[in-house]
């Protein structure tokens, strides 16, 4: 797709934001209400804390695989949408 740099940057930023939301949704959908609060507190305090994944792994079986699958599904959907957008032009 030939897009101006500004539009390309906007689309990349949008895709990144959507990916973050999909991952957060996957995490929150698999936590209890108490664990959601604890996770959100930890994440707000330090989103790059490597212990967050340990926290999640203790509470959600196979969380790394679930996150990867959610991201892969989103990427496939985005590729499909881009192919469809190219055909419309």
ABEGO torsion letter per residue (X at the ends): XBBBAAAAAAAAAAAAAAAAAAAAAAAAAABBAAAAAAAAAAAAABAABAAAAAAAAAABBGAAAAAAAAAAAAAAAAAAAAAAAAAAX
